[in-house]
Amino acid sequence: MTPDILDTAGAAEYLAISCPTLERLRLTGNGPQFAKLTPGNRGPVRYRRADLDAWIASRLVRSTSETVEA
């Protein structure tokens, strides 16, 4: 069973993408919502499983001709 709160590695595994890809999505603002637990650039980042599921749902398309909005 997947925990409700995941670090970057756990969230990347849950989404079946690499950590660098998830970090790039976070940097550009195109990834799932996340929580910064402390101020500053090096503070821990956590993802709620519900937010990961919502992000996946927001990217559903019906054909390859559709584009996903950023």
VMD Tcl script that draws the C-alpha trace (Angstrom):
set ca {
  {0.00 0.00 0.00}
  {1.30 3.45 -0.93}
  {1.63 5.96 1.93}
  {-0.47 9.15 1.82}
  {2.64 11.39 1.96}
  {5.61 10.73 -0.31}
  {9.04 12.25 -0.80}
  {10.31 13.02 -4.31}
  {11.65 9.51 -4.89}
  {8.41 7.91 -3.72}
  {6.28 10.26 -5.79}
  {8.40 9.65 -8.89}
  {8.07 5.90 -8.38}
  {4.29 6.23 -7.90}
  {4.04 8.23 -11.14}
  {6.44 5.87 -12.96}
  {8.74 8.74 -13.96}
  {12.32 9.54 -12.97}
  {13.23 11.82 -10.08}
  {14.92 14.32 -12.43}
  {11.75 14.49 -14.52}
  {9.59 15.14 -11.45}
  {12.07 17.77 -10.24}
  {11.98 19.49 -13.66}
  {8.17 19.46 -13.62}
  {8.26 20.99 -10.14}
  {10.70 23.68 -11.29}
  {8.57 24.64 -14.31}
  {5.27 24.49 -12.42}
  {3.89 21.75 -14.67}
  {3.97 18.96 -12.10}
  {1.69 17.94 -9.28}
  {1.16 20.17 -6.26}
  {3.71 19.68 -3.50}
  {4.42 20.91 0.01}
  {7.61 22.65 1.14}
  {7.99 21.72 4.79}
  {10.58 24.36 5.69}
  {11.59 27.69 4.17}
  {14.53 27.94 1.81}
  {15.68 26.17 -1.31}
  {16.91 23.01 0.37}
  {13.89 22.24 2.53}
  {12.20 18.88 2.20}
  {9.46 18.51 -0.42}
  {6.53 16.15 0.05}
  {3.67 15.08 -2.18}
  {0.21 13.97 -1.12}
  {-0.93 10.86 -2.96}
  {-4.30 12.55 -3.60}
  {-2.50 15.41 -5.40}
  {-0.56 12.94 -7.54}
  {-3.82 11.21 -8.49}
  {-5.44 14.59 -9.28}
  {-2.46 15.55 -11.47}
  {-2.74 12.29 -13.39}
  {-6.49 12.84 -13.83}
  {-5.87 16.37 -15.13}
  {-3.67 14.98 -17.89}
  {-6.10 12.44 -19.32}
  {-6.69 12.63 -23.08}
  {-8.80 10.58 -25.49}
  {-6.53 10.58 -28.53}
  {-2.96 11.34 -29.53}
  {-4.15 14.43 -31.38}
  {-5.16 16.08 -28.09}
  {-2.60 18.12 -26.20}
  {-2.19 18.32 -22.46}
  {-2.43 21.86 -21.11}
  {0.44 22.92 -18.88}
}
mol new
graphics top color blue
foreach p $ca { graphics top sphere $p radius 0.5 }
foreach p [lrange $ca 0 end-1] q [lrange $ca 1 end] { graphics top cylinder $p $q radius 0.2 }
display resetview
